[in-house]
């Protein structure tokens, strides 16, 4: 039986470009005109189709689309959580998404500085290094 650590799957999943929603798991025998598989389907659909479906439909299809928070705010919250949890692999793509969603580089740096005192200095230093990489990709 093949096992994959949760952190590894999450790192692969969230280090990729933002996901395009998918209504169902994609299968190999679908016609060529079918919608291409989502990023979640590409990364884990072969081994964890339900996880890929939940990622597409629940996380990115529902949670990220709820009207209670602007995407900008969701991005800032997500970036802060990933900094606090020291998840640099996932932080890269979410930092880039945050910029797309209107969070300014200066705001990201301020969030990192604030979090240094609550989430730990090493987490903040790691986040600064990720920010440097992401900001260079303008």
C-alpha positions in Angstrom: 0.0 0.0 0.0 1.3 3.4 -1.0 1.2 6.2 1.6 1.7 9.9 1.3 2.3 12.2 4.2 -0.5 14.8 4.5 2.1 17.6 4.5 3.6 16.4 1.2 0.2 16.2 -0.5 -0.8 19.6 0.8 2.6 21.1 -0.3 2.2 19.7 -3.8 -1.4 20.8 -4.0 -1.0 24.3 -2.8 2.4 25.1 -4.3 0.8 24.9 -7.7 -1.1 27.6 -9.5 -4.6 28.4 -8.2 -7.1 25.8 -9.0 -9.8 25.8 -11.6 -13.0 24.4 -10.2 -14.1 20.9 -11.3 -17.6 19.5 -10.9 -16.5 15.9 -10.9 -13.4 13.7 -10.9 -12.0 13.4 -14.3 -11.5 10.0 -15.8 -9.1 8.7 -18.4 -11.9 7.5 -20.7 -13.6 10.9 -21.2 -13.7 12.3 -24.7 -11.1 14.9 -25.7 -13.7 17.6 -25.6 -14.2 17.2 -21.8 -12.9 20.0 -19.5 -9.2 19.4 -18.7 -8.6 18.1 -15.2 -8.2 20.7 -12.4 -4.9 21.1 -10.7 -6.2 19.1 -7.7 -7.1 16.3 -10.1 -3.7 16.4 -11.7 -1.9 16.3 -8.3 -3.9 13.7 -6.4 -6.9 12.5 -8.4 -5.2 9.2 -9.2 -4.6 8.2 -5.6 -7.2 10.4 -3.7 -10.0 11.2 -6.0 -12.4 12.2 -3.1 -9.7 14.6 -1.7 -9.3 16.2 -5.2 -13.1 16.5 -5.6 -13.4 18.1 -2.1 -10.6 20.5 -3.0 -12.3 21.5 -6.2 -15.9 21.6 -5.1 -15.8 22.5 -1.4 -12.6 24.5 -0.8 -12.3 26.4 -4.1 -15.8 26.0 -5.4 -17.7 27.0 -2.1 -15.5 28.3 0.7 -13.4 30.7 -1.5 -16.6 31.9 -3.3 -18.7 32.7 -0.2 -19.8 36.3 -0.1 -19.0 36.8 3.7 -15.4 37.8 3.0 -13.8 39.4 0.0 -11.2 37.2 -1.7 -8.6 39.8 -0.7 -9.4 39.2 3.0 -9.6 35.4 2.5 -6.1 35.6 0.9 -4.7 37.6 3.8 -6.1 35.3 6.4 -4.8 32.2 4.5 -1.4 33.8 4.1 -1.3 34.5 7.9 -2.4 31.0 8.8 0.3 29.5 6.5 2.9 31.7 8.0 1.8 30.8 11.5 1.9 27.1 10.6 5.3 27.5 8.8 4.1 26.1 5.5 6.4 27.7 3.0 5.4 25.4 0.1 1.8 26.4 0.3 2.6 30.0 1.2 4.2 30.6 -2.2 1.1 30.1 -4.3 -1.2 31.7 -1.7 1.1 34.8 -1.5 1.0 35.1 -5.3 -2.8 34.7 -5.2 -3.1 37.3 -2.4 -1.3 39.8 -4.7 -3.7 38.9 -7.5 -6.6 39.4 -5.0 -5.3 42.9 -4.2 -3.1 42.5 -1.1 -0.1 44.8 -1.5 3.4 43.6 -0.9 3.8 46.1 1.9 0.7 44.6 3.6 2.2 41.1 3.3 5.4 42.3 4.9 3.5 44.0 7.7 1.5 40.9 8.3 4.7 38.9 8.5 6.3 41.4 11.0 3.1 41.3 13.2 3.1 37.5 13.1 6.7 37.3 14.2 5.6 38.2 17.7 2.7 35.7 17.8 3.7 32.8 15.5 7.4 32.8 16.1 10.5 34.5 14.7 11.6 31.5 12.6 8.2 31.3 10.9 8.5 35.0 10.0 12.0 34.7 8.7 10.9 31.7 6.5 7.9 33.8 5.3 10.2 36.8 4.4 12.3 34.4 2.2 9.1 33.2 0.5 7.9 36.8 0.0 11.3 37.7 -1.6 10.9 34.9 -4.1 7.2 35.7 -4.9 7.8 39.4 -5.2 10.5 38.8 -7.8 8.0 37.0 -10.0 6.0 40.2 -10.7 
